[in-house]
Amino acid sequence: MGIAALATLAVAVAALYSGAFHGWLHFVHRRGRVHLWHALTALSVCGLASCTALLYGAETLDEAKRWQNAQVLFGTPLCIGFVQFTWEYLGLTGRFARAALFAFVTGTFVLAAGTDALFEHRLLHHRIPALGLDYVRAPTSGLGAIMVVGFAAAMVWVIWLYRRHGRRNDPDARTLAVTIPMLCVSGLFDVALVLDLHKLPFLVPLGYMGVVVGHSTMLVRRFVQSIERSDALAENLHELVERRTAELRQKDLQLAHGERMAVVGTLAAGIAHEINNPVAFLSSNLNRLEELWRKPEETEEALEILSECQEGADRVRATVAELMSLARRDERCVEPVDLCEVVLSVLKMARYEARDRAVLVKDLAPCPPFSGDRRLVAQVVLNLVMNGLQAIPPGHPGRNRLVVRTRHLGDRVQLQVEDSGRGIPEGFREEIFDPFFTTKEPGEGTGLGLAVTRKIVREHRGTIEVESSPRGTRMTVEFRDGAVSEA
């Protein structure tokens, strides 16, 4: 096998690889069909080059005509693929010229596949010792010459399209400046061969291979750039998601704080009354101290009054400290949380709301600490206790109870808040955790308490369930040991 035949087979192998690669890119990256048309062009070049190499080994007229007809057959999809690739690549929209070209190509394909009219029934002998090439071929008939000229005109038209519509500042312009002239030279060279103007080897496979390699380079470069842009967008999106997540987490804290302040507002009147008693006591004792100041012999009574004043001030300080602890707005702080301690702290605050509604009953079993945010856990307890109390109409505290229980259940810590109120209507039990849903009278609630409660429980890797009947409601919360979720 001579140098020309080996080189032509090498072109076929390279074109086959390029066609398979871009076919795979099309199925992986289905944005436009430019890779698909490039794959069709490359595979057609593979077929054309293979037929040319086989023609170089032909010895009889029948063999020569068989491989020459095969060249024409592979040339038709090559032409279609190249034109379609050009249309996609340049973003063209016209249809008439393409339709005329495809009609011409289809006619050529039918003639090559079903007739013997494109080549004469005689042999021409070509011998090129420098390339080790010695082959025969059938000369082109008049109809075949017309078809060859038509193909050449089609290629000149495509080259003109690149010249007219190609983007001058596009970095691909340099590649096109090399591949398109290579195609022109090889095409004109082979037209001259078919018209018997010389007897050198076919160069069209080599010319088209240059186009395939050039276009493949451009497409791969674009594909890599697309991946790099996608990576950059993904990184930006990740940063945006992180930023938005942080903002949402901050909004959640603000929402929880707002709901907590609403509850504090509800408690304020009762707490003010609780503070007024020791303040009035302090004022009275201070007036008595003023009288004793003028009687040095009454030292013992003065010391007793000072001790009572200290006790009253401690009561005021403790009440205010509980209220400020509940209302304080801090960032999330994860620490060991003693549920019984939290419940006792919350019930001190809630006893003012309970005084004319129900008796508060504590059933607290010791529980091991779990990891969480003490303030948020306290808000869960307070929301459930306040909801239970507000479900009980005021006026008959001796008839109603609100029971708060804690239990240690293996790896879980359980909180139950059970009231003897009017219960939740059956049709509303699926909606009570929805934001802004409330069964209270207008102005009596925000509708956010249970929604915020469920969110806090979920952030602490816990669960919350509700059981209700006309005789009352039981809310059950379970916490598992572990760090607070970042969700």
TORVEX-877991 format. One line per 4 residues: number of its first residue (from 1); their letters; for each residue x, z, y of C-alpha. Coordinates in nm, 2 decimals, always signed. Each point is the difference from the previous one (the first is absolute). Example, Ala and Ser with C-alpha at 12.3 -4.5 7.8 and 13.67 -1.06 7.14 Angstrom:
BEGIN
1) as) +1.23/+0.78/-0.45 ~ +0.14/-0.07/+0.34;
END
This chain:
BEGIN
1) mgia) +0.00/+0.00/+0.00 ~ +0.15/-0.11/+0.34 ~ +0.05/+0.20/+0.31 ~ -0.32/-0.15/+0.17;
5) alat) -0.22/+0.10/-0.30 ~ +0.14/+0.35/-0.01 ~ -0.04/+0.05/+0.38 ~ -0.36/-0.13/-0.03;
9) lava) -0.08/+0.25/-0.28 ~ +0.16/+0.28/+0.21 ~ -0.24/-0.10/+0.28 ~ -0.29/+0.02/-0.25;
13) vaal) +0.10/+0.35/-0.11 ~ +0.04/+0.13/+0.35 ~ -0.33/-0.15/+0.10 ~ -0.17/+0.16/-0.30;
17) ysga) +0.13/+0.34/+0.10 ~ -0.11/-0.04/+0.36 ~ -0.35/-0.11/-0.11 ~ -0.04/+0.29/-0.23;
21) fhgw) +0.12/+0.25/+0.26 ~ -0.23/-0.12/+0.27 ~ -0.29/-0.03/-0.24 ~ +0.06/+0.37/-0.07;
25) lhfv) +0.02/+0.08/+0.37 ~ -0.34/-0.17/+0.06 ~ -0.17/+0.21/-0.26 ~ +0.17/+0.32/+0.13;
29) hrrg) -0.04/-0.07/+0.37 ~ -0.33/-0.18/+0.04 ~ +0.01/-0.07/+0.37 ~ -0.03/-0.37/+0.05;
33) rvhl) +0.10/-0.26/-0.26 ~ +0.33/-0.11/+0.14 ~ +0.18/+0.14/-0.31 ~ -0.24/-0.17/-0.23;
37) whal) +0.06/-0.35/+0.15 ~ +0.38/+0.06/+0.01 ~ -0.02/+0.09/-0.37 ~ -0.19/-0.32/-0.07;
41) tals) +0.26/-0.20/+0.19 ~ +0.29/+0.17/-0.18 ~ -0.15/-0.05/-0.35 ~ -0.07/-0.37/+0.08;
45) vcgl) +0.37/-0.03/+0.11 ~ +0.09/+0.15/-0.34 ~ -0.21/-0.26/-0.18 ~ +0.13/-0.29/+0.21;
49) asct) +0.36/+0.11/-0.05 ~ -0.05/+0.04/-0.38 ~ -0.16/-0.35/-0.02 ~ +0.29/-0.14/+0.20;
53) ally) +0.26/+0.16/-0.24 ~ -0.19/-0.14/-0.30 ~ -0.01/-0.35/+0.17 ~ +0.38/+0.01/+0.02;
57) gaet) +0.00/+0.03/-0.38 ~ -0.26/-0.28/-0.07 ~ +0.12/-0.29/-0.20 ~ -0.31/-0.22/-0.04;
61) ldea) -0.25/-0.15/+0.24 ~ -0.29/+0.22/-0.14 ~ +0.21/+0.32/+0.05 ~ +0.09/-0.11/+0.35;
65) krwq) -0.35/-0.08/+0.10 ~ -0.13/+0.33/-0.16 ~ +0.23/+0.21/+0.21 ~ -0.05/-0.20/+0.32;
69) naqv) -0.37/+0.04/-0.04 ~ +0.05/+0.37/-0.05 ~ +0.21/+0.01/+0.32 ~ -0.30/-0.15/+0.18;
73) lfgt) -0.24/+0.25/-0.16 ~ +0.21/+0.30/+0.11 ~ +0.05/-0.15/+0.34 ~ -0.38/+0.02/+0.07;
77) plci) -0.04/+0.38/-0.03 ~ +0.34/+0.03/+0.18 ~ -0.15/-0.19/+0.29 ~ -0.32/+0.21/+0.00;
81) gfvq) +0.19/+0.32/-0.01 ~ +0.24/-0.10/+0.27 ~ -0.28/-0.11/+0.23 ~ -0.21/+0.31/-0.07;
85) ftwe) +0.31/+0.23/+0.06 ~ +0.06/-0.18/+0.33 ~ -0.36/+0.05/+0.10 ~ +0.01/+0.38/-0.08;
89) ylgl) +0.34/+0.05/+0.14 ~ -0.07/-0.18/+0.33 ~ -0.36/+0.13/+0.03 ~ -0.15/-0.35/+0.04;
93) tgrf) -0.38/-0.06/-0.02 ~ -0.05/-0.38/-0.02 ~ -0.17/-0.14/-0.31 ~ -0.02/-0.38/+0.03;
97) araa) +0.37/-0.08/-0.04 ~ +0.03/+0.23/-0.30 ~ -0.31/-0.15/-0.17 ~ +0.14/-0.35/+0.04;
101) lfaf) +0.33/+0.11/-0.15 ~ -0.16/+0.18/-0.29 ~ -0.21/-0.31/-0.08 ~ +0.32/-0.21/+0.00;
105) vtgt) +0.18/+0.25/-0.22 ~ -0.30/+0.02/-0.24 ~ +0.00/-0.38/-0.03 ~ +0.37/-0.01/-0.08;
109) fvla) -0.04/+0.27/-0.27 ~ -0.28/-0.19/-0.17 ~ +0.20/-0.32/+0.00 ~ +0.31/+0.17/-0.14;
113) agtd) -0.20/+0.19/-0.26 ~ -0.23/-0.28/-0.12 ~ +0.17/-0.33/+0.06 ~ +0.34/-0.18/-0.02;
117) alfe) -0.03/-0.16/+0.34 ~ +0.26/+0.18/+0.20 ~ +0.31/-0.14/-0.18 ~ +0.10/-0.34/-0.12;
121) hrll) +0.05/-0.07/-0.37 ~ +0.38/-0.05/+0.02 ~ +0.31/+0.21/+0.02 ~ +0.26/+0.05/+0.26;
125) hhri) +0.34/+0.15/-0.10 ~ +0.18/+0.26/+0.22 ~ +0.35/+0.11/-0.07 ~ +0.20/+0.24/+0.22;
129) palg) +0.32/+0.10/-0.18 ~ +0.11/+0.25/+0.26 ~ -0.31/+0.21/-0.08 ~ +0.00/-0.07/-0.37;
133) ldyv) -0.34/-0.17/+0.05 ~ -0.12/-0.30/-0.20 ~ -0.38/-0.04/-0.01 ~ -0.27/-0.26/+0.00;
137) rapt) -0.33/-0.01/+0.19 ~ -0.29/-0.23/+0.06 ~ -0.02/-0.16/+0.34 ~ -0.29/+0.08/+0.23;
141) sglg) -0.30/-0.24/+0.01 ~ -0.15/-0.11/+0.33 ~ -0.28/+0.26/-0.04 ~ +0.27/+0.26/-0.08;
145) aimv) +0.20/-0.09/+0.31 ~ -0.32/+0.05/+0.21 ~ -0.04/+0.34/-0.16 ~ +0.36/+0.10/+0.07;
149) vgfa) -0.03/-0.11/+0.36 ~ -0.32/+0.20/+0.03 ~ +0.18/+0.31/-0.13 ~ +0.28/-0.06/+0.24;
153) aamv) -0.24/-0.03/+0.29 ~ -0.17/+0.32/-0.10 ~ +0.33/+0.18/+0.00 ~ +0.09/-0.14/+0.34;
157) wviw) -0.34/+0.12/+0.13 ~ +0.06/+0.35/-0.14 ~ +0.34/+0.01/+0.17 ~ -0.16/-0.11/+0.32;
161) lyrr) -0.25/+0.29/-0.03 ~ +0.30/+0.25/-0.03 ~ +0.16/-0.16/+0.30 ~ -0.32/+0.02/+0.21;
165) hgrr) -0.15/+0.33/-0.10 ~ +0.31/+0.20/-0.10 ~ +0.06/+0.31/+0.21 ~ +0.33/-0.07/+0.19;
169) ndpd) +0.09/+0.36/+0.04 ~ -0.08/+0.09/-0.36 ~ +0.32/+0.11/-0.19 ~ -0.13/-0.23/-0.28;
173) artl) +0.07/-0.30/+0.22 ~ +0.36/-0.01/-0.09 ~ -0.09/-0.02/-0.37 ~ -0.24/-0.28/+0.06;
177) avti) +0.27/-0.18/+0.20 ~ +0.20/-0.03/-0.32 ~ -0.26/-0.05/-0.27 ~ -0.22/-0.26/+0.17;
181) pmlc) +0.30/-0.24/+0.07 ~ +0.11/+0.05/-0.36 ~ -0.35/-0.10/-0.12 ~ +0.00/-0.31/+0.23;
185) vsgl) +0.34/-0.12/-0.12 ~ -0.07/+0.05/-0.37 ~ -0.35/-0.16/+0.03 ~ +0.13/-0.31/+0.18;
189) fdva) +0.28/-0.02/-0.25 ~ -0.24/-0.01/-0.29 ~ -0.24/-0.24/+0.17 ~ +0.30/-0.24/+0.03;
193) lvld) +0.08/+0.06/-0.38 ~ -0.36/-0.08/-0.10 ~ +0.01/-0.31/+0.21 ~ +0.32/-0.11/-0.18;
197) lhkl) +0.22/+0.03/+0.31 ~ +0.26/+0.20/-0.19 ~ +0.06/+0.14/-0.35 ~ +0.11/+0.37/+0.07;
201) pflv) -0.17/+0.31/-0.15 ~ -0.33/+0.14/+0.12 ~ +0.04/+0.26/+0.28 ~ -0.37/+0.10/+0.06;
205) plgy) +0.02/+0.30/-0.24 ~ +0.31/+0.12/+0.18 ~ -0.17/-0.06/+0.34 ~ -0.31/+0.19/-0.10;
209) mgvv) +0.21/+0.27/-0.15 ~ +0.15/+0.05/+0.34 ~ -0.35/+0.03/+0.15 ~ -0.10/+0.25/-0.28;
213) vghs) +0.31/+0.21/+0.06 ~ -0.05/-0.01/+0.38 ~ -0.37/+0.09/-0.01 ~ +0.06/+0.26/-0.26;
217) tmlv) +0.26/+0.16/+0.22 ~ -0.25/+0.01/+0.29 ~ -0.28/+0.14/-0.21 ~ +0.22/+0.27/-0.16;
221) rrfv) +0.13/+0.09/+0.35 ~ -0.36/+0.03/+0.12 ~ -0.10/+0.20/-0.30 ~ +0.29/+0.25/+0.05;
225) qsie) -0.09/+0.02/+0.37 ~ -0.36/+0.07/-0.10 ~ +0.11/+0.28/-0.24 ~ +0.22/+0.15/+0.28;
229) rsda) -0.30/-0.01/+0.24 ~ -0.22/+0.15/-0.27 ~ +0.25/+0.28/-0.05 ~ +0.02/+0.06/+0.37;
233) laen) -0.37/+0.01/+0.03 ~ -0.03/+0.23/-0.30 ~ +0.25/+0.24/+0.16 ~ -0.18/-0.01/+0.33;
237) lhel) -0.33/+0.05/-0.18 ~ +0.15/+0.30/-0.19 ~ +0.12/+0.15/+0.33 ~ -0.35/-0.06/+0.15;
241) verr) -0.17/+0.16/-0.29 ~ +0.23/+0.30/+0.02 ~ -0.07/+0.03/+0.37 ~ -0.37/-0.04/-0.04;
245) tael) +0.00/+0.25/-0.29 ~ +0.18/+0.25/+0.22 ~ -0.26/-0.06/+0.28 ~ -0.28/+0.04/-0.25;
249) rqkd) +0.15/+0.32/-0.13 ~ +0.02/+0.12/+0.36 ~ -0.37/-0.10/+0.05 ~ -0.09/+0.19/-0.31;
253) lqla) +0.16/+0.31/+0.14 ~ -0.18/-0.05/+0.33 ~ -0.33/-0.05/-0.18 ~ +0.06/+0.32/-0.21;
257) hger) +0.10/+0.18/+0.32 ~ -0.31/-0.12/+0.18 ~ -0.23/+0.11/-0.28 ~ +0.18/+0.34/-0.01;
261) mavv) -0.06/+0.04/+0.38 ~ -0.37/-0.08/-0.05 ~ -0.02/+0.29/-0.26 ~ +0.20/+0.22/+0.24;
265) gtla) -0.26/-0.07/+0.27 ~ -0.28/+0.10/-0.24 ~ +0.18/+0.33/-0.07 ~ +0.09/+0.07/+0.36;
269) agia) -0.32/+0.18/+0.10 ~ +0.02/+0.24/-0.29 ~ +0.37/+0.06/+0.05 ~ -0.06/+0.07/+0.37;
273) hein) -0.25/+0.26/-0.09 ~ +0.24/+0.15/-0.25 ~ +0.27/+0.02/+0.27 ~ -0.24/+0.15/+0.26;
277) npva) -0.05/+0.31/-0.20 ~ +0.37/+0.11/-0.01 ~ +0.05/-0.12/+0.35 ~ -0.29/+0.22/+0.13;
281) flss) +0.14/+0.29/-0.21 ~ +0.34/-0.06/+0.16 ~ -0.14/+0.00/+0.35 ~ -0.19/+0.32/-0.06;
285) nlnr) +0.31/+0.17/-0.14 ~ +0.21/-0.12/+0.29 ~ -0.25/+0.16/+0.25 ~ +0.02/+0.32/-0.20;
289) leel) +0.39/-0.01/+0.01 ~ -0.02/-0.04/+0.38 ~ -0.19/+0.33/+0.02 ~ +0.24/+0.17/-0.24;
293) wrkp) +0.30/-0.12/+0.20 ~ -0.09/+0.27/+0.26 ~ -0.02/+0.27/-0.28 ~ +0.34/+0.05/-0.16;
297) eete) -0.14/+0.27/-0.23 ~ -0.21/-0.27/-0.18 ~ +0.30/-0.17/-0.17 ~ -0.14/+0.02/-0.35;
301) eale) -0.32/-0.18/+0.09 ~ +0.20/-0.27/+0.20 ~ +0.21/-0.07/-0.31 ~ -0.31/-0.04/-0.21;
305) ilse) -0.15/-0.24/+0.25 ~ +0.32/-0.20/+0.01 ~ +0.00/-0.03/-0.38 ~ -0.36/-0.12/+0.01;
309) cqeg) +0.09/-0.26/+0.27 ~ +0.29/-0.12/-0.21 ~ -0.24/-0.05/-0.30 ~ -0.25/-0.19/+0.22;
313) adrv) +0.27/-0.22/+0.14 ~ +0.13/-0.08/-0.35 ~ -0.36/-0.10/-0.10 ~ -0.02/-0.24/+0.29;
317) ratv) +0.35/-0.13/-0.07 ~ -0.08/-0.06/-0.36 ~ -0.33/-0.18/+0.08 ~ +0.17/-0.22/+0.26;
321) aelm) +0.29/-0.08/-0.23 ~ -0.24/-0.12/-0.28 ~ -0.18/-0.22/+0.25 ~ +0.32/-0.14/+0.14;
325) slar) +0.14/-0.06/-0.35 ~ -0.30/-0.20/-0.09 ~ +0.00/-0.20/+0.33 ~ +0.38/-0.06/+0.01;
329) rder) +0.10/-0.37/-0.01 ~ +0.33/-0.04/-0.19 ~ +0.15/-0.27/-0.22 ~ -0.06/+0.03/-0.37;
333) cvep) +0.20/+0.28/-0.16 ~ +0.03/+0.02/-0.38 ~ +0.05/+0.35/-0.13 ~ -0.12/+0.23/-0.28;
337) vdlc) -0.37/+0.07/+0.06 ~ -0.17/+0.32/-0.13 ~ -0.37/-0.10/-0.03 ~ -0.13/+0.36/-0.01;
341) evvl) +0.19/+0.08/+0.32 ~ -0.14/-0.31/+0.17 ~ -0.36/+0.09/-0.11 ~ +0.03/+0.35/+0.13;
345) svlk) +0.13/-0.13/+0.33 ~ -0.28/-0.25/+0.03 ~ -0.27/+0.25/-0.09 ~ +0.11/+0.23/+0.29;
349) mary) -0.08/-0.29/+0.23 ~ -0.32/-0.10/-0.17 ~ -0.16/+0.35/-0.01 ~ -0.13/-0.05/+0.36;
353) eard) -0.19/-0.31/-0.11 ~ -0.13/+0.18/-0.31 ~ -0.13/+0.31/+0.16 ~ -0.36/-0.12/+0.05;
357) ravl) +0.00/-0.26/-0.29 ~ +0.14/+0.14/-0.33 ~ +0.22/+0.27/-0.17 ~ +0.35/-0.12/-0.06;
361) vkdl) +0.11/+0.07/-0.36 ~ +0.36/-0.02/-0.11 ~ +0.08/-0.07/-0.36 ~ +0.38/-0.06/+0.02;
365) apcp) +0.21/-0.02/-0.31 ~ +0.38/-0.01/+0.06 ~ +0.14/-0.35/+0.01 ~ +0.36/-0.12/+0.01;
369) pfsg) +0.11/-0.18/+0.32 ~ -0.01/-0.38/+0.01 ~ +0.18/-0.24/+0.23 ~ -0.20/-0.11/+0.30;
373) drrl) -0.08/+0.04/+0.38 ~ -0.14/+0.34/+0.05 ~ -0.19/-0.10/+0.32 ~ -0.17/-0.30/-0.17;
377) vaqv) -0.09/+0.21/-0.31 ~ -0.15/+0.26/+0.23 ~ -0.20/-0.28/+0.17 ~ -0.13/-0.10/-0.34;
381) vlnl) -0.12/+0.36/-0.07 ~ -0.14/+0.04/+0.34 ~ -0.19/-0.33/+0.00 ~ -0.16/+0.09/-0.34;
385) vmng) -0.08/+0.35/+0.11 ~ -0.15/-0.11/+0.33 ~ -0.20/-0.28/-0.18 ~ -0.14/+0.26/-0.24;
389) lqai) -0.09/+0.24/+0.27 ~ -0.17/-0.27/+0.22 ~ -0.21/-0.10/-0.30 ~ -0.16/+0.35/+0.01;
393) ppgh) -0.26/+0.05/+0.28 ~ +0.08/+0.30/+0.22 ~ -0.22/+0.31/+0.00 ~ +0.02/+0.14/-0.35;
397) pgrn) +0.36/+0.09/-0.08 ~ -0.10/+0.25/-0.27 ~ -0.17/-0.26/-0.21 ~ +0.28/-0.26/-0.01;
401) rlvv) +0.35/+0.00/-0.13 ~ +0.31/-0.22/+0.04 ~ +0.24/+0.05/-0.29 ~ +0.37/-0.10/+0.03;
405) rtrh) +0.19/-0.01/-0.33 ~ +0.36/-0.08/-0.10 ~ +0.12/-0.06/-0.36 ~ +0.32/-0.09/-0.17;
409) lgdr) -0.06/-0.26/-0.26 ~ +0.32/-0.09/-0.17 ~ +0.18/-0.24/+0.23 ~ -0.28/+0.00/+0.25;
413) vqlq) -0.12/+0.23/+0.27 ~ -0.38/-0.01/+0.05 ~ -0.20/+0.09/+0.31 ~ -0.38/+0.03/-0.01;
417) veds) -0.24/+0.05/+0.29 ~ -0.36/+0.06/-0.10 ~ -0.29/+0.06/+0.23 ~ -0.37/+0.08/-0.04;
421) grgi) -0.11/-0.25/+0.26 ~ -0.25/-0.28/-0.01 ~ +0.23/-0.23/-0.20 ~ +0.08/-0.37/+0.06;
425) pegf) -0.28/-0.25/-0.05 ~ +0.06/-0.20/-0.31 ~ +0.00/-0.34/+0.18 ~ +0.29/+0.12/+0.23;
429) reei) +0.24/+0.15/-0.26 ~ +0.21/-0.32/-0.03 ~ +0.03/-0.03/+0.38 ~ +0.10/+0.34/+0.11;
433) fdpf) +0.37/-0.09/+0.00 ~ -0.05/-0.31/+0.22 ~ +0.13/+0.03/+0.36 ~ -0.27/+0.08/+0.25;
437) fttk) -0.27/+0.07/-0.26 ~ -0.18/+0.32/+0.06 ~ -0.34/+0.16/-0.09 ~ +0.02/+0.24/+0.29;
441) epge) -0.20/-0.02/+0.31 ~ +0.14/-0.22/+0.29 ~ +0.27/+0.20/+0.18 ~ +0.06/+0.24/-0.28;
445) gtgl) +0.28/-0.19/-0.18 ~ +0.24/-0.29/+0.03 ~ -0.04/-0.13/-0.36 ~ +0.37/+0.01/-0.05;
449) glav) +0.05/+0.34/-0.16 ~ -0.04/-0.10/-0.37 ~ +0.17/-0.34/+0.06 ~ +0.31/+0.18/+0.14;
453) trki) -0.03/+0.27/-0.27 ~ +0.01/-0.26/-0.28 ~ +0.30/-0.19/+0.17 ~ +0.20/+0.33/+0.02;
457) vreh) -0.08/+0.08/-0.36 ~ +0.11/-0.34/-0.12 ~ +0.32/+0.02/+0.20 ~ +0.07/+0.33/-0.19;
461) rgti) -0.05/-0.19/-0.33 ~ -0.32/+0.19/-0.05 ~ -0.37/-0.07/-0.09 ~ -0.33/+0.10/+0.16;
465) eves) -0.34/+0.01/-0.17 ~ -0.35/+0.10/+0.11 ~ -0.29/+0.14/-0.19 ~ -0.33/+0.06/+0.19;
469) sprg) -0.36/+0.09/-0.06 ~ -0.28/+0.14/+0.21 ~ +0.14/+0.35/-0.08 ~ +0.34/-0.07/+0.16;
473) trmt) +0.33/-0.20/-0.01 ~ +0.33/+0.06/-0.18 ~ +0.31/-0.18/+0.12 ~ +0.30/+0.01/-0.24;
477) vefr) +0.35/-0.09/+0.11 ~ +0.30/-0.01/-0.24 ~ +0.36/-0.02/+0.12 ~ +0.30/-0.08/-0.23;
481) dgav) +0.35/+0.12/+0.07 ~ +0.22/-0.26/+0.16 ~ +0.10/-0.14/+0.34 ~ -0.25/-0.13/+0.24;
485) sea) -0.07/-0.37/-0.04 ~ +0.13/-0.24/+0.26 ~ -0.30/-0.22/-0.02;
END
